[in-house]
Amino acid sequence: MSVCVEKNVLEELLQLLKLEKIEENIFRGQSQDLGYRAVFGGQILGQALSAASQTVPADRHTHSLHAYFMRPGDATKPIVYTVDCIRDGKSFTTRRVVAVQKGHAIFFMSASYQIVEPGFGHQKKMPDVQGPTGLEPDIEMARRLGDHLPPGIREKVLCDKPIELRPIDPIDPSRPEKKAPSCAFWFRAIGPMPDDPAVHQYMLAYASDFGMVPTSLRPHGHTVWNPEIQTASLDHAMWFHRDFRMDNWMLFEMNSPSASGARGLTVGRFFTREGVLVASVAQEGLIRYHKDDA
């Protein structure tokens, strides 16, 4: 088992999502190899939202984003993000972002921003689940099951992570069982975060790609570690409802209402520990079964 180099992984992620401005409305982000061969979809989501947010006045916050993953990104190469300032209205601002690598668009996203306004309010109630105290962090489970993980990603999975996850009903990847198409885990950044709300929003966009595709595989007794399964994020939509902090515990609750045509749909909701619904997400992912080719 490889030994990880000790480093400030949270600061590394914040710098990864911060981006370098190389021209007006053009930004460059480095890529992080998490062992998946391709760039983690959450990284592209977070960086794209970071790029768009840097072109918007500070008094306007993201209320929604809609994105498509078109090509797998190369985790060894940087990504260039171009931002098109579609509209700047009195209340709403719209941005379009295209991520380019090796001369090809690999991802595009539309994001909408709004000034703070009063209005009607209601929300779905948070499910009655066990709190984070007493739950095993996913990194501890990974270390116990390290020998069952694919060698190519073992050393990445077993290193410290900038965001701690505590699953409520985890699946053993070495012996996956068929379970209901639902999943939930608590998560938070491992250290203090800046006060800028935009930073918390693009960090949540990064984390919103955790567990979405795996949830659609749960009723079929497979995991993303199965070599017979090919997975990828296809599209992603997210809505931000209320303020939150990534350095406080939040619950990510997901369910998959449908899978067909080698695609699985998953919807999710983010709650604070106090039960406040702060964001919602929906994603369709590729879940292709290569049984005959394995």
DRENTOR-677667 format. One record per residue (C-alpha): x, y, z. Coordinates in steps of 0.001 Angstrom, whole numbers. Example, Ala and Ser with C-alpha at 12.3 -4.5 7.8 and 13.67 -1.06 7.14 Angstrom:
// residues 2
((12300; -4500; 7800))
((13670; -1060; 7140))
END
This chain:
// residues 294
((0; 0; 0))
((1483; 3333; -1036))
((2123; 6129; 1442))
((600; 9546; 746))
((2687; 12677; 978))
((1431; 14914; 3791))
((34; 18205; 2445))
((-2758; 20707; 2934))
((-5290; 19000; 670))
((-8045; 21558; 1341))
((-5840; 24496; 351))
((-4741; 22538; -2715))
((-8383; 22090; -3783))
((-9211; 25753; -3152))
((-6278; 26768; -5352))
((-7341; 24253; -8001))
((-10806; 25847; -8167))
((-9564; 29441; -7975))
((-8202; 29498; -11576))
((-5690; 31724; -13340))
((-7031; 34647; -15386))
((-5137; 34667; -18700))
((-7277; 37167; -20645))
((-10549; 39040; -20228))
((-13202; 36375; -19505))
((-10690; 33577; -20166))
((-9331; 31430; -17350))
((-7039; 28441; -16988))
((-7364; 25674; -14424))
((-4997; 22846; -13634))
((-6248; 19262; -13530))
((-6114; 16831; -10634))
((-5611; 13118; -11182))
((-7911; 11226; -8813))
((-7101; 7880; -10422))
((-10046; 7726; -12841))
((-7923; 8319; -15994))
((-10292; 11150; -16960))
((-10799; 14405; -15050))
((-13307; 14130; -12187))
((-16554; 15762; -13342))
((-16905; 17722; -10111))
((-13594; 19452; -10814))
((-14865; 20758; -14155))
((-18176; 21829; -12595))
((-16426; 23688; -9787))
((-13880; 25353; -12058))
((-16499; 26385; -14614))
((-18660; 27957; -11914))
((-15576; 29673; -10486))
((-14774; 31122; -13917))
((-18334; 32393; -14416))
((-18523; 33854; -10902))
((-15373; 35904; -11462))
((-17211; 37859; -14181))
((-20283; 38656; -12043))
((-20762; 41469; -9456))
((-20247; 40298; -5859))
((-23842; 41117; -4889))
((-25214; 38457; -7269))
((-25082; 34794; -6355))
((-25562; 31643; -8408))
((-29118; 30344; -8275))
((-28816; 27655; -10983))
((-26519; 25941; -13442))
((-27105; 23514; -16298))
((-24191; 21633; -17822))
((-23228; 18917; -20312))
((-20106; 16745; -20295))
((-19165; 16176; -23947))
((-15713; 14576; -23871))
((-13591; 13043; -21115))
((-10955; 15459; -19849))
((-7271; 14552; -19683))
((-6210; 14629; -16020))
((-2602; 15424; -17025))
((-3459; 18628; -18935))
((-4806; 22062; -17896))
((-8270; 23208; -18996))
((-9124; 26620; -20472))
((-12508; 28156; -19603))
((-14028; 30878; -21792))
((-16917; 32867; -20336))
((-19561; 34473; -22548))
((-21377; 37316; -20763))
((-24829; 36610; -22184))
((-26898; 39060; -20122))
((-26624; 41550; -17280))
((-30139; 42517; -16210))
((-31502; 44464; -13257))
((-32058; 41326; -11164))
((-30517; 38421; -13078))
((-27177; 37781; -14778))
((-26512; 34960; -17239))
((-23181; 33411; -18180))
((-22181; 30645; -20567))
((-18918; 28759; -20019))
((-17084; 26451; -22422))
((-14224; 24252; -21190))
((-11566; 23541; -23818))
((-8745; 21022; -23785))
((-6437; 20088; -26681))
((-8414; 22395; -28970))
((-11771; 20691; -28322))
((-14745; 21650; -26168))
((-15124; 19008; -23446))
((-17889; 20682; -21396))
((-20270; 23611; -21472))
((-22451; 25218; -18846))
((-25030; 27952; -18461))
((-25224; 29641; -15063))
((-27707; 32196; -13769))
((-27147; 34705; -10951))
((-29620; 36794; -8966))
((-29537; 39676; -6531))
((-30806; 38935; -3014))
((-34602; 39341; -2941))
((-37326; 38601; -345))
((-40119; 36195; -1297))
((-42315; 33238; -368))
((-40577; 30310; 1301))
((-41157; 26603; 1818))
((-38998; 23489; 1603))
((-38987; 19696; 1650))
((-38330; 18259; 5102))
((-34948; 16651; 5698))
((-35173; 12842; 5979))
((-34878; 11351; 9451))
((-31398; 9826; 9355))
((-28511; 9253; 11737))
((-26296; 12294; 12276))
((-22591; 12323; 11369))
((-21415; 11541; 14902))
((-20520; 7874; 15150))
((-20548; 7186; 11394))
((-17369; 5819; 9839))
((-15598; 8191; 7407))
((-15391; 6740; 3903))
((-11596; 6995; 3947))
((-11474; 4542; 6874))
((-13621; 2031; 4999))
((-11416; 2479; 1920))
((-8317; 1747; 3989))
((-9885; -1412; 5396))
((-10871; -2581; 1905))
((-7805; -1246; 103))
((-6786; -4626; -1312))
((-10142; -4886; -3128))
((-9761; -1568; -4942))
((-8372; -1419; -8510))
((-4573; -892; -8336))
((-4717; 2157; -10620))
((-6762; 4198; -8150))
((-5849; 2558; -4835))
((-3125; 5059; -3953))
((-5416; 7985; -4807))
((-8408; 6724; -2841))
((-6394; 5980; 283))
((-4914; 9501; 588))
((-6427; 12220; 2785))
((-9266; 14141; 1124))
((-10213; 17838; 1349))
((-13861; 16908; 1957))
((-14736; 14302; 4582))
((-17613; 11940; 3740))
((-19528; 9810; 6230))
((-21927; 7414; 4441))
((-25102; 6332; 6203))
((-25611; 2987; 4397))
((-22368; 2217; 2552))
((-21865; -613; 81))
((-18877; -2932; 390))
((-17241; -2679; -3090))
((-15772; -6173; -2684))
((-19247; -7700; -2106))
((-21897; -5305; -3449))
((-25479; -6145; -2535))
((-28627; -5047; -4312))
((-30143; -2170; -2369))
((-32790; 496; -2837))
((-31851; 3182; -5392))
((-31132; 5740; -2692))
((-28084; 6950; -836))
((-27135; 9562; 1759))
((-23972; 10785; 3403))
((-22799; 13633; 5594))
((-19897; 15735; 4391))
((-17899; 18875; 5161))
((-14585; 20494; 4269))
((-11824; 19310; 6598))
((-10857; 22846; 7633))
((-12047; 26476; 7743))
((-13179; 28011; 4427))
((-13059; 31638; 3220))
((-16167; 33733; 3878))
((-16828; 34455; 171))
((-20206; 32815; -693))
((-19039; 32184; -4281))
((-16239; 29938; -2989))
((-18739; 27824; -1044))
((-20990; 27570; -4103))
((-18315; 26355; -6495))
((-16980; 24001; -3817))
((-20476; 22529; -3457))
((-20666; 22203; -7251))
((-17438; 20176; -7001))
((-18918; 17946; -4280))
((-22254; 17557; -6076))
((-20724; 14960; -8407))
((-20007; 12610; -5481))
((-22247; 9555; -5437))
((-24715; 10471; -8184))
((-23884; 7731; -10702))
((-23194; 5113; -7974))
((-26718; 5676; -6589))
((-28252; 4550; -9893))
((-26207; 1325; -9706))
((-27270; 335; -6183))
((-30434; -1655; -7139))
((-28391; -3669; -9662))
((-25700; -4913; -7282))
((-22818; -3156; -9026))
((-20394; -380; -8124))
((-18270; 1992; -10170))
((-15234; -162; -9248))
((-16611; -3119; -11233))
((-14483; -3500; -14407))
((-17613; -4574; -16315))
((-19253; -1191; -15657))
((-18448; 1918; -17708))
((-19645; 5128; -16059))
((-19501; 8828; -16846))
((-21425; 11994; -15988))
((-23515; 13110; -18993))
((-25383; 16199; -17815))
((-25770; 18045; -14540))
((-28207; 20635; -13217))
((-28066; 22385; -9858))
((-30167; 24940; -7982))
((-28974; 26956; -4977))
((-31778; 27869; -2571))
((-30250; 29260; 626))
((-26933; 30236; 2216))
((-24640; 27534; 3574))
((-21048; 26868; 4549))
((-18995; 23969; 3238))
((-17034; 23792; 6496))
((-20194; 22817; 8410))
((-21791; 19366; 8243))
((-24324; 18926; 5428))
((-26412; 15942; 4365))
((-26402; 14889; 706))
((-29506; 12755; 113))
((-29961; 11101; -3313))
((-32393; 8790; -5100))
((-32520; 7357; -8609))
((-36071; 7307; -10021))
((-35113; 5649; -13315))
((-32436; 3777; -15260))
((-32782; 2754; -18922))
((-30872; 2821; -22179))
((-27498; 2565; -20379))
((-28298; 5790; -18484))
((-29251; 6371; -14870))
((-31016; 9455; -13541))
((-30302; 10619; -9991))
((-31719; 13585; -8090))
((-30350; 14903; -4827))
((-30835; 17471; -2092))
((-28408; 19167; 300))
((-29475; 19944; 3877))
((-27663; 21659; 6712))
((-27420; 19785; 10002))
((-30315; 21958; 11226))
((-32519; 20640; 8386))
((-32389; 23655; 6054))
((-32589; 22725; 2349))
((-29789; 24714; 675))
((-29471; 23182; -2812))
((-30888; 20578; -5197))
((-29203; 18665; -8014))
((-30094; 16316; -10875))
((-27756; 14294; -13048))
((-28007; 11666; -15749))
((-24995; 9386; -15996))
((-23776; 6642; -18297))
((-24019; 3171; -16700))
((-22983; 854; -19502))
((-22663; -2867; -18679))
((-19898; -4641; -20661))
((-20714; -8119; -19387))
((-19623; -9935; -22548))
((-16389; -7926; -22870))
((-15156; -8275; -19287))
END
